[in-house]
Amino acid sequence: MNISQVDIYQLGEHAAGGATWAGNSIIVKLTTSSGEVGYGEAVPTLRVQPVIQSLKEVARVYQGKNPLDVEANLHEWHKHDFYMPMSFESTTAASAFDIACWDIIGKHYGAPILDLLGGTFRDRVRLYANGWYDGCVTPEQFGERAAKWAKMGYTGLKFDVFGPYYDYIDDAGLNLAYERVKAVSDATDGKVALMIEHHGRFNPNSAIMIARKLSGLEPLFMEEPIHPDNLEGYGKYREATDVRVALGERLLTLEQVIYVLQNNLTDFLQADITNIGGVTIAKKVCAIAQGFGVEMAFHNAFGPIQNAVTLQLDSSIPNFLIQESFWDAFPAWKRDLVKNQTPVEKGHSIAPKKPGIGVDIDEGLIQKYAASGQEYFNPDEPVWVVKDTWKN
């Protein structure tokens, strides 16, 4: 069996590009010489065209290879791509191929991949919601929306309360952030875990000020409080604060993960399966994190294929904390793209049980939402922001 065909799809709600980050997807379909099909997903955040080109480069290595040989195939791409350890475009492209190969592996052996990764450790995966606070600006708006999502069954909410502040934050920004977080806590009677999204945008001094301001509200964790390339700053932050930290979505290699863990820069690890090296590397990351006593909370923001494969890992690992979910905030077409995904019920999901990553893809919708060109760019609101929250 070998990979005989590679198809790459750019999907969005606007044929000419105009889709926002949440409404964009990059999907890889691999077909084998024996007719088996596997799907993978790559990261689309403002890099759609470079990622697609990188997928085409990875295809030149994977074409003709046996999809069962995941270790050898990743190693072969690492050999050819001189900048892989430093290139997001390369790591996400390789991850998409690896995920698609694991989809084929599961189908080849007639089992969901969680059964091939160690079996079921938990039947239900606890989720926290993200994407729920679009358009929220005032503390009252945050509180009202939080109450609605808590009633849907979510026991954890993640949200960014810092508006347009970047790098530095002043007293007015600190006070407004506090009021927004407090409004969410009050509206949910303190029964929902609070996760504070910083989007990796502050210098260490400002991040420390934020931690001291918000620590009394007892957040479960502060996510990416400091610019991700400032690892020395993370050390300063850890020494100056007593809040718990989560990071990892922008870690690209196993070696970067090890550095973060060895230097005690995080309490929880948020590796992204579509960026760290697919299932093959993600499984290793989980084992290494377990050795350091660190729990996993995978980053999971892009689409239904990523969601399905992430649930497979969540279900099979012992060191699981909680899982990010955009499921109820996705555009409808993203949910419809998979035919048998397990929905969110009372703030939990189960890993789909069909062979492979566990879901079937509606190829008619792939054709319907085919897109081309660069994605929409808004100079007034960064692409990583939840819509209409980049203001005070």
PyMOL commands that set and color helices and strands:
alter all, ss='L'
color gray80, all
select helices_A, chain A and resi 21-23+48-62+70-80+84-86+88-109+113-116+139-151+171-187+204-217+231-240+254-262+273-276+278-291+304-316+327-329+332-336+363-368
alter helices_A, ss='H'
color red, helices_A
select strands_A, chain A and resi 3-12+24-32+37-42+125-129+156-159+193-197+221-223+245-247+268-269+295-296+323-325+348-349
alter strands_A, ss='S'
color yellow, strands_A
deselect
rebuild
show_as cartoon
